[in-house]
């Protein structure tokens, strides 16, 4: 019998070549645009994802709940992890944070083809 998942993962496509410093800055801007602040920055599963960066996002310091995100530049992976036990506001914030992250990544212009006629 398969174990029941305790969380959902939401992946963001990251172009190859995006550096850890670029991602750190980009994530900060995306969080602010989504009305969140970063309450913690660390690593995630040092054996499985060595040198990864892991963030906790909150809406309010006194409010229960947080969004988790991880970036692993070795494979250009970025994902949000939302535990099923998180309060509703966390689940409601996912689309907004994903949109701001994608907009910030698009603004980098890395790995994109030039527009026709340019």
C-alpha positions as CSV (number, residue, x, y, z in Angstrom):
1,X,0.0,0.0,0.0
2,X,1.4,3.4,-1.0
3,X,2.0,6.0,1.6
4,X,-0.4,8.9,1.5
5,X,1.3,12.2,0.4
6,X,1.4,14.8,3.1
7,X,2.1,17.7,0.8
8,X,1.8,18.9,-2.8
9,X,4.7,20.2,-4.9
10,X,4.5,23.0,-7.5
11,X,7.4,23.2,-9.9
12,X,8.6,26.4,-11.6
13,X,10.5,26.0,-14.8
14,X,14.0,27.6,-14.3
15,X,16.2,28.1,-17.4
16,X,19.6,26.5,-17.2
17,X,22.3,29.0,-16.2
18,X,20.3,30.8,-13.5
19,X,22.7,31.2,-10.7
20,X,22.1,30.9,-7.0
21,X,22.6,34.7,-6.4
22,X,20.2,35.5,-9.2
23,X,17.6,33.2,-7.7
24,X,18.1,34.6,-4.2
25,X,17.4,38.1,-5.5
26,X,14.5,37.0,-7.8
27,X,12.8,35.1,-4.9
28,X,13.0,38.1,-2.6
29,X,11.3,40.3,-5.2
30,X,8.7,37.7,-6.0
31,X,7.8,37.2,-2.4
32,X,7.4,41.0,-1.8
33,X,5.2,41.2,-4.9
34,X,3.0,38.4,-3.6
35,X,2.7,40.2,-0.2
36,X,4.9,37.7,1.7
37,X,8.2,38.0,3.6
38,X,11.0,35.4,4.0
39,X,11.1,34.2,7.5
40,X,13.9,31.6,7.0
41,X,16.6,30.8,4.5
42,X,18.6,27.6,4.8
43,X,19.3,24.3,3.0
44,X,17.1,21.4,2.2
45,X,18.0,17.7,2.6
46,X,21.8,18.2,2.4
47,X,22.3,14.6,1.2
48,X,19.6,14.5,-1.5
49,X,20.0,18.2,-2.6
50,X,23.5,19.4,-1.6
51,X,24.0,23.1,-1.7
52,X,20.3,23.8,-2.3
53,X,18.6,26.9,-0.9
54,X,15.4,26.6,1.0
55,X,13.0,29.4,2.0
56,X,10.0,29.8,4.3
57,X,7.5,32.5,3.3
58,X,5.0,34.0,5.7
59,X,2.2,36.5,5.4
60,X,2.3,37.7,9.0
61,X,4.7,36.8,11.8
62,X,1.9,36.0,14.3
63,X,-0.1,33.9,11.8
64,X,0.1,30.1,11.6
65,X,1.3,28.6,8.4
66,X,4.1,29.1,5.8
67,X,5.0,28.2,2.3
68,X,8.2,26.3,1.6
69,X,10.4,26.7,-1.5
70,X,13.6,25.1,-2.6
71,X,16.1,25.9,-5.4
72,X,18.7,23.4,-6.5
73,X,21.0,24.9,-9.1
74,X,22.6,21.5,-10.0
75,X,19.5,20.5,-11.9
76,X,17.9,24.0,-12.3
77,X,15.0,22.8,-10.0
78,X,12.7,25.2,-8.1
79,X,9.6,24.0,-6.3
80,X,7.1,25.1,-3.7
81,X,6.0,22.4,-1.2
82,X,2.7,22.9,0.5
83,X,1.8,20.6,3.4
84,X,-1.9,19.5,3.5
85,X,-2.0,20.6,7.1
86,X,-1.3,24.3,6.3
87,X,-4.1,26.8,6.8
88,X,-6.2,27.9,3.8
89,X,-4.3,31.2,3.3
90,X,-1.2,29.3,2.4
91,X,-3.0,27.3,-0.3
92,X,-4.7,30.4,-1.6
93,X,-1.3,32.2,-2.0
94,X,0.3,29.5,-4.2
95,X,-1.0,30.8,-7.6
96,X,0.0,34.3,-6.8
97,X,3.5,33.4,-5.7
98,X,3.9,31.1,-8.7
99,X,2.9,33.9,-11.0
100,X,5.3,36.4,-9.5
101,X,8.2,33.9,-9.6
102,X,7.5,33.1,-13.3
103,X,7.3,36.8,-14.1
104,X,10.6,37.4,-12.4
105,X,12.2,34.5,-14.2
106,X,10.8,35.8,-17.6
107,X,12.3,39.2,-16.9
108,X,15.8,37.6,-16.7
109,X,15.5,36.7,-20.4
110,X,17.9,33.7,-19.9
111,X,17.5,30.9,-22.4
112,X,14.7,32.7,-24.4
113,X,14.7,33.1,-28.2
114,X,14.6,36.6,-29.6
115,X,11.1,37.8,-30.6
116,X,10.5,37.6,-34.4
117,X,11.5,40.8,-36.1
118,X,13.9,41.9,-33.3
